[in-house]
Amino acid sequence: MGGIPNTVRRGGVYHFRRAVPLTLRERLGRSELTCSLHTHEAGFARTLSRCLYLRSEELFCVMECDPMLSDEDIAGLVKDFYAEILRQDDNQRLMSDGPDAFREHRAEQYRQLAERSRIDLASNAFGSVRQITAVMLARRFGQDVSVEKLSARRAGQALLRAGIEIAETLRARSEGDFNYEPRDKLLIAALAERPAAHSHTAQPQPQPSSTVGEPFSVEADRFRETQLRRGVWEKQTALQARKTYALFLEFFGDRPLASFARTDAAAFKNLLSDLPGNYGKAAEYRGKTAAEIVAETSDRSVERLSPRTIQRHFNALAALWTAALERGEVAVNIFADWKFPGNKRARDQREHWSREQLAALLATPLWSGCQSPHRRSKPGDLVLRDEKFWLPLIALLSGMRQEEICQLRLQDVRQEEGVWVFDLNARDGQQLKNANAVRRVPIHVQLIQMGLLHYVEERRSAKDQMLFPNLQPGGADNRLGHNYSKWFTRYRQEVKLFVPGRDFHSFRHSATTFMRQAGVDEPTIDEVTGHATVGETARYTKGLTIRNLEQAINKIDIGVDVSHLYVKAV
């Protein structure tokens, strides 16, 4: 490596090399980024390698933050675009009061438009349809939609292809030919009705065509927009619901809500139960309907959708049917009162960090010493006390949720009754999970010994407002913890401690477990962690003082010697 990170020498010339995170390899189509630096000079190679590392990090973050459009999404955009333009043309023709005097001129305009679009398509000039691409994406996925660059260009290319066919169709209409059929295979496939594959999954039964009401797609889109506008759903919830509704629409077709029966809900549950857990990500399933995937994997041993995921799909549909029931559009909520038995108890569904696993984690370079701010997983002599250092420690020694920690302001770290606390509140736009999440959490003595209060004073001296000012919002709901969560996943992979199901939220489970092992009663644990206490015991928490909660917090014993992280008292 010649002493320069992320480089290798071949024939005296330096080359940049960096592994692609496991979660992005399928999308990038490669496991490693490589290129020649075209230099023999070590100093120049070091500078170039550093720049490429930062650019690749930016690439990884963008790909993880912005969703990738599926083939079905692209097909939907093309179909919407084609149908909308032809609908507008039909309306203009039918509302016309006389013969079109500019018919021949209009036909020539459409011919020229088709030719210009072909040239743009051949030249990869996606900028010519950038505006219409943005409009169609916003119509289909919401005004705040953001997709990664490759998907945006795929959408632009698809709309250029559809635009050629639209121009040719309108030209043919201007010449009196209303039987023109598109020739582009992408548009033909998007417009075609794909029959459901035969499988052992119960298929939806035909319903009487006399049922009135707007089609499912219209009702579902309107309902999602209403939930978002009223703040009932967050953007991430709405995006998940969109996937549910698209899957339901694919399986049953676009019919009024009143035409569906409980047997249809049962058929949909059977479909979901038989779907592989990775059906939306694996390349082998791309371009196939859910029913086709189920049929293809019926005799294979693959992991299926979890009961929890199936329940999430049903919840999205039940909410839609509840709203329709309130308006008198359906007689019954066919998605209510279904059972989703799980294989594990609620407390066992997510792994917690054991003391042995925490010892291994806290021995990694982030806390034992790393090379630099951008090489946290490489051993070195730097212990950098920023958000990457503090977030896991605070979660582990408080039981707080990730976003609760990330959105802390400096004014939220204060003393009450002589005890330093995190004041979790919903002031100034802060988002908490529920009313129980509003609380005061005493700061664990070990966090103070490790210098958290010194860090707070440093941030105040720098005139910061946030406890962790480096965090930037991301994801569908602009969560401050979104990008950090992605980074922490990559870090655990790089230090060989990645285990599915044992993630940042597992620190919260560890804190609860350690308090329970130390004899702290459930109502006190619920008060500290922001859970709702069930039953009569709820009233006993009203008498808890800050000192009571401090004693509970300080009983969290992670069983790892972190004294080397303590700071000397000033």
C-alpha positions, 0 to 999 in steps of 0.5 A: 500500500506504500503507506497511503490509505486506499492505494496500491502501486502497480508498475510504480504508478499509484491506483485508488481502491475502495470497497463498496459497502455490502448494501450498495454493491447490487445497485452499483454492480461492483464490489470495489471502486478502482482507478489509476491516479496517474502518478509516481509521486507519493505526496500527490497520490496521497492528496488524490486518494484523499479527494477520491475517498471523500467523493466516494463517501459522498456517493455512498451517502447520496445512494443511501439517502435517495431511493432507487426507482424500480422497473415498475416505478419507471413503467408507471411514469411512462404509462401516466405520461402517455395517458395524460397527454392523450387524455388532454388531446381527447378533451381538446378535440371533443370541446372544439366548436369547428374543424381544425384549420391548423391540422396539417401544420400541427401534424408537421409540428408533431413530426418535428417533435418526434425527430428532435426527441429521437436526436435527444434520446440518441445523444443522452440529452436528458436535460430536454425532459428534466422539467417534465420528469420532475413533474411526473415524479412529483405527481406519482410520488409526492412533491418532496420526492428525491431520487438518486441520479441514475434513477432520475436519468432512467426516468428521463430516458423512459419519458423521452422514449414515451415522448417519441410515441406520443408525438407520433400518435398525435401526428397520426391523429392529426392525419385522421389515423386513430388506430396508431399503435406504439412501437416502443417496447417499453411503452407497450409493456407499460400499457399492457395488462399483465395477467397474474401467474397461477400459484397456490395463493388464492386469487381474487374473484371477479366482482360485479361490474355494477359497483360504483365509486372511484377506483382504488388508485384514486382513493389511495392517492387521495388518502395518502396525501390527506394523511401527509397534509394533516400530519397524521403520517410521516413521509416514511409512513406514506412511502411505505403505504404507497408500496402497499397500495401499489402491490394491492393494485397490481394483484387485484386491478383498479376497482372501487373499494366497495367491490372488495370482500373479506375473501380478497383481504384473505387472498392478499394476506396469503400472497404477502405470507408467501412473498420472499422477504427480499422480493423488492431488492433481489435482482432475480425478481426484477420485472416480475409481479408478486404473484409470479414471484410467489409461484416461482419460489413456491417450492424453494426454501427462502425467508418470507415476509415477517408477520410484522411486515405483513401487519404493516401492509394490512395497517395501511389498507385498514386505515384507507378502509376506515376512512371510506367506512366513515364516509359511507363508501364501504359497508365494512372494514375488510382489513380489520381484526386480523391476527399476525402471530409472530415467532418471538416475544416482543422483547426478543424480536430485536437483539440487544448488545450483551456485555461481551458484545459491548466489550468488543464494540468499545474496543474498536478504533472509534473508542480505542483510537483511530487514524483520522476523522475519515478513517474511524475504523482504522486503528490509530491514536486519535479519540475524537469526541464528536457525535460518532463517539457520543451517540452510542454511549448516550443511548447505552447509558440512558435508554434514549431513542436515536432521534431523541439524542440527535435532536438535543439542543444545548439548552436541553442539557441542564440541571434540575434539583442538582442533577444533570438531565437531558430534557426531552420536549417537543418545543421548537419543532422537535419530534418525539414518538408520543406523549410519553416520550416527553420526559427528563432523563438523568445523565449517567455518572459515567457519561459525566466522567467521560467528559460529556459536560466538557463537550457541552461547554465546548459547543456552547463556546462555539455558539452552537445551538445543537448538541451535535451540530454536524448531524444533517437531516436526511431520509423521507422525514428529514431525520437527524439520525438518518445519515448517522444510522447509515454510517454506523451500519457501515462502521459495524461492517468494517470492524466485523461486528455487523449482525442483522437485528443488532443495531443502534436501537438495540442499545436501548434494549440493552439499557432496559435489560441492565436496569431490570437485572439491577432490580429497577422496577418496570414503572421506573424503567418505563418512566426513564425510557418513555414507555407507557406503563400498563395497568394500575402500576402507572399511577405509582410513577407519578411520585418519582423524583429526579433523584429516583430516576438518577438512581435507576439510570446509574444502575445501568452497568455495561460491564466494560471498563471504560476508565481510559475514556474518563477525563481529569477533573479541571 
